[in-house]
């Protein structure tokens, strides 16, 4: 990925020394979304998973005057039907004072460049219905997957299923 500049903003790959601020931005994002309860990852987890071999996710940052003010994290997601990976955007956060300046578009452009370099079949993300960033995604060409719904199994449901404790089939 080639570093990019937007005014006084530099877009660049995340580095190991960014882990503390990346995790701080992740916590702020979780707070804004009301999902602080889901934050279990530590700096050690992020260091291992972003910079281990092979990395499990990638970070791209927006930096202003030496300070990281935005980030996007993504990971590979393999699709058997496509016989290839997509890049799945997991986290996308920009400090409030830096929003609406084109930084989000620049970060997403960097992800698109990374997707091309990795021969990814597409870039995908999941967003809440009330997230105002949806306008940005649509404007940049992201398309809503019609008739798709996301389901998750919580740790307790995973345990229940793994033990074979299935609900009774209703007639």
For each residue, the residues with C-beta under 8 A, 3 or more apart:
1: 12 13 60 110 113 114 117
2: 113
3: 10 11 12 13
4: 10 11 12 106 109 110
5: 8 9 10 11
6: 9 11 62 101 102 103 106
7: 101 102
8: 5 64 65
9: 5 6 62 63 64 69 98 101 103 106
10: 3 4 5 62 63 64
11: 3 4 5 6 60 61 62 63 106 107 109 110
12: 1 3 4 15 60 61 63
13: 1 3 58 59 60 61
14: 18 22 50 58 59 60 61 71 73
15: 12 18
16: 19 47 50 51
17:
18: 14 15 21 22 59 61 68
19: 16 22 23 43 46 47 50
20: 23 24 43
21: 18 24 25 67 68
22: 14 18 19 25 26 46 59 61 68 71 73
23: 19 20 26 27 41 42 43 46
24: 20 21 27 28
25: 21 22 28 29 68 70 71 91 93 95
26: 22 23 29 30 39 41 71 73 91 93
27: 23 24 30 31 36 39
28: 24 25 31 32 93 95
29: 25 26 32 33 91 92 93
30: 26 27 33 35 36 38 39
31: 27 28 34 36
32: 28 29
33: 29 30 128
34: 31
35: 30 38 39
36: 27 30 31 39
37:
38: 30 35
39: 26 27 30 35 36
40:
41: 23 26 45 46 49
42: 23 45 46
43: 19 20 23 46 47
44: 47 48
45: 41 42 48 49
46: 19 22 23 41 42 43 49 50
47: 16 19 43 44 50 51 52
48: 44 45 51 52
49: 41 45 46 52 55 56 57
50: 14 16 19 46 47 55 56 57 58 59 73
51: 16 47 48 55
52: 47 48 49 55 56
53:
54:
55: 49 50 51 52 58
56: 49 50 52 75
57: 49 50 73 74 75 90
58: 13 14 50 55 73 74 75 114
59: 13 14 18 22 50 71 72 73
60: 1 11 12 13 14 71 72 73 74 107 110 111 114
61: 11 12 13 14 18 22 68 70 71
62: 6 9 10 11 68 69 70 71 94 98 103 106 107
63: 9 10 11 12 66 67 68 69
64: 8 9 10 67 69 98
65: 8
66: 63
67: 21 63 64
68: 18 21 22 25 61 62 63 71
69: 9 62 63 64 94 95 97 98 103
70: 25 61 62 93 94 95 98 103 104 107
71: 14 22 25 26 59 60 61 62 68 91 92 93 107
72: 59 60 89 91 92 93 107 108 110 111
73: 14 22 26 50 57 58 59 60 89 90 91 92
74: 57 58 60 87 88 89 90 111 114 123
75: 56 57 58 87 88 90
76: 85 86 87 88 118 120
77: 85 86 87 88 124
78: 84 85
79: 82 83 84 85 86 121
80: 83
81:
82: 79 86 121
83: 79 80
84: 78 79 119 120 121
85: 76 77 78 79 118 120 121
86: 76 77 79 82 115 120 121 122 123 124
87: 74 75 76 77 111 114 115 118 120 122 123 124
88: 74 75 76 77 123 124 125
89: 72 73 74 92 111 123 124 125
90: 57 73 74 75 125
91: 25 26 29 71 72 73
92: 29 71 72 73 89 104 107 108 125 133
93: 25 26 28 29 70 71 72
94: 62 69 70 98 99 103 104 107
95: 25 28 69 70 98 99
96: 99
97: 69
98: 9 62 64 69 70 94 95 101 103
99: 94 95 96 103 104
100:
101: 6 7 9 98
102: 6 7 105 106
103: 6 9 62 69 70 94 98 99 106 107
104: 70 92 94 99 107 108 133 136
105: 102 108 109 136 140
106: 4 6 9 11 62 102 103 109 110
107: 11 60 62 70 71 72 92 94 103 104 110 111
108: 72 92 104 105 111 112 136 140
109: 4 11 105 106 112 113
110: 1 4 11 60 72 106 107 113 114
111: 60 72 74 87 89 107 108 114 115 123
112: 108 109 115 116 123
113: 1 2 109 110 116 117
114: 1 58 60 74 87 110 111 117 118 120
115: 86 87 111 112 118 120 122 123
116: 112 113 119 120
117: 1 113 114
118: 76 85 87 114 115
119: 84 116
120: 76 84 85 86 87 114 115 116 123
121: 79 82 84 85 86
122: 86 87 115
123: 74 86 87 88 89 111 112 115 120 142
124: 77 86 87 88 89
125: 88 89 90 92 137 142
126: 150
127: 131 133 134 137
128: 33 131
129: 134
130:
131: 127 128 134
132: 135
133: 92 104 127 136 137
134: 127 129 131 137 138
135: 132 138 139
136: 104 105 108 133 139 140
137: 125 127 133 134 140 142
138: 134 135 141 142 143 144
139: 135 136
140: 105 108 136 137
141: 138
142: 123 125 137 138
143: 138
144: 138
145: 148
146:
147:
148: 145
149:
150: 126
151:
152:
153: 157 158 161
154: 157 158
155: 158 159
156: 159 160
157: 153 154 160 161
158: 153 154 155 161 162
159: 155 156 162 163
160: 156 157 163 165
161: 153 157 158 164 165 166
162: 158 159
163: 159 160
164: 161
165: 160 161
166: 161
167:
168:
169:
170:
171:
